[in-house]
Structures are given as C-alpha cells and as structure tokens.
Amino acid sequence: MISEERQIKHTGGRPKKAVRKEVVKGIRFTKAEYFIIKQKAAKTGTNVCNYIRQVSINGKIVSQLSEDERNYVRQLTGMANNLNQLTKKAHQEGLFSVTFFLEKYKNLVDEILEKMNGK
C-alpha cells in the first residue's frame, strides 16, 4: 500500500509552455521615447513588452478595446450586479415586484448594444 502511494508524484507548479521565448535582447530608450511607447501600449490595452513585440513583427497593433467600449463594458458589469440583486429580490418577494426594473435594465442593455454595434 505504501509503495503505491509513493508512485504517484505530482511535480506541481505551472505546466511547461509549448513555445518558449528563449532569446533575450535589450533595447534602450530615452525617457521621452519610453513615455511615448508606454502611452501607446496603454491605449491598446497591452503591456510595453507585448506592444513592442507586436509592432516589430506585424508593423502595426490592433487595439483590444477602445475607451468608449471599456466604458460600455463597465456599465454592463454594473447592470449585471444590479440584475443579480433583483434576482434575489424576486426570489424573496415575487417576480411581480421587480418586473418594472427588469424592463428598465433590458432597455438600457439594448441601448448600449446599439451604441457598440453602431461604431
């Protein structure tokens, strides 16, 4: 029995990546250059290393989400929290007590989705 338990050994830690980045190269920037690169990376929603890597390989970078889209996502997240609270209230007091609020949030979500698709 003891020998069987010892045979199963978990290595632990993070699994090995299929493709490793093995080559490390240094690059120097002036403070002004680094500030500009940092700002551009922030606009695209990536960190500086990924930004430099993508720009050097592809020659351009595709933004993940614009500032407006991030605001829409924040609004939808807040509404999701409110819907969870309304669900709890519906379970406690009945569905009829929250129908007005559900209709209101449905209309707000529709407006936000139209704004996002209209871009």
C-alpha positions as CSV (number, residue, x, y, z in Angstrom):
1,M,0.0,0.0,0.0
2,I,2.7,2.5,0.9
3,S,4.6,1.8,-2.3
4,E,1.6,2.6,-4.5
5,E,1.1,5.9,-2.8
6,R,4.7,6.9,-3.4
7,Q,4.5,6.1,-7.1
8,I,2.0,8.9,-7.7
9,K,4.1,12.1,-7.5
10,H,2.8,15.4,-8.7
11,T,5.5,17.7,-9.9
12,G,3.5,20.8,-9.1
13,G,4.0,24.3,-10.4
14,R,3.0,25.7,-13.7
15,P,2.8,23.5,-16.8
16,K,5.5,23.8,-19.3
17,K,4.7,26.1,-22.3
18,A,4.7,24.6,-25.8
19,V,6.6,27.6,-27.2
20,R,9.2,29.3,-25.1
21,K,10.7,32.7,-25.6
22,E,14.3,31.8,-25.3
23,V,16.1,34.8,-26.9
24,V,16.5,37.9,-24.7
25,K,17.6,41.2,-26.3
26,G,18.0,44.5,-24.6
27,I,16.9,47.9,-26.1
28,R,17.5,51.3,-24.7
29,F,15.1,54.3,-24.8
30,T,15.3,57.8,-23.7
31,K,12.8,58.8,-21.1
32,A,10.7,60.6,-23.7
33,E,10.7,57.6,-26.1
34,Y,9.7,55.2,-23.3
35,F,6.9,57.5,-22.2
36,I,5.5,57.7,-25.7
37,I,5.7,53.9,-26.1
38,K,4.1,53.4,-22.7
39,Q,1.2,55.7,-23.6
40,K,0.7,53.9,-26.9
41,A,0.7,50.5,-25.2
42,A,-1.8,51.7,-22.6
43,K,-4.1,52.9,-25.4
44,T,-4.1,49.4,-27.0
45,G,-4.6,47.7,-23.7
46,T,-1.4,45.7,-23.6
47,N,1.8,46.0,-21.7
48,V,5.0,47.5,-23.1
49,C,6.7,44.2,-23.9
50,N,3.8,42.9,-25.9
51,Y,3.3,46.2,-27.7
52,I,7.0,46.3,-28.8
53,R,6.8,42.6,-29.9
54,Q,3.7,43.1,-32.0
55,V,4.8,46.3,-33.6
56,S,8.1,44.9,-34.5
57,I,6.7,41.7,-36.0
58,N,3.4,43.0,-37.6
59,G,4.3,46.6,-38.2
60,K,1.0,47.6,-36.6
61,I,-1.0,46.8,-33.5
62,V,-4.7,46.1,-33.1
63,S,-6.4,47.7,-30.1
64,Q,-8.3,45.4,-27.8
65,L,-11.0,47.8,-26.7
66,S,-11.4,51.5,-27.2
67,E,-12.0,53.8,-24.3
68,D,-15.7,54.0,-25.2
69,E,-16.0,50.2,-25.4
70,R,-14.4,49.9,-22.0
71,N,-16.9,52.3,-20.6
72,Y,-19.7,50.3,-22.1
73,V,-18.3,47.1,-20.5
74,R,-18.1,48.9,-17.1
75,Q,-21.8,49.9,-17.5
76,L,-22.8,46.4,-18.4
77,T,-20.9,45.0,-15.4
78,G,-22.7,47.3,-13.1
79,M,-26.0,46.3,-14.6
80,A,-25.2,42.7,-14.1
81,N,-24.6,43.3,-10.4
82,N,-27.9,45.1,-10.2
83,L,-29.7,42.2,-12.0
84,N,-28.2,39.7,-9.5
85,Q,-29.7,41.8,-6.7
86,L,-33.0,42.0,-8.5
87,T,-33.0,38.2,-8.9
88,K,-32.5,37.8,-5.2
89,K,-35.4,40.2,-4.5
90,A,-37.6,38.4,-7.0
91,H,-37.0,35.1,-5.1
92,Q,-37.8,36.8,-1.8
93,E,-40.8,39.0,-2.8
94,G,-42.0,37.5,-6.0
95,L,-41.4,38.2,-9.7
96,F,-44.1,40.9,-10.0
97,S,-42.3,43.2,-7.6
98,V,-39.2,43.5,-9.9
99,T,-40.8,43.5,-13.4
100,F,-40.5,47.3,-13.8
101,F,-36.8,47.2,-13.0
102,L,-36.2,44.3,-15.3
103,E,-37.8,46.1,-18.2
104,K,-35.8,49.2,-17.5
105,Y,-32.5,47.3,-17.5
106,K,-33.5,45.4,-20.6
107,N,-33.9,48.8,-22.4
108,L,-30.6,50.1,-21.1
109,V,-28.7,47.0,-22.3
110,D,-30.4,47.3,-25.7
111,E,-29.2,50.9,-26.0
112,I,-25.7,50.1,-25.1
113,L,-25.5,47.2,-27.5
114,E,-26.9,49.5,-30.3
115,K,-24.2,52.1,-29.5
116,M,-21.5,49.4,-29.6
117,N,-22.7,48.0,-32.9
118,G,-23.2,51.4,-34.4
119,K,-19.5,52.2,-34.2
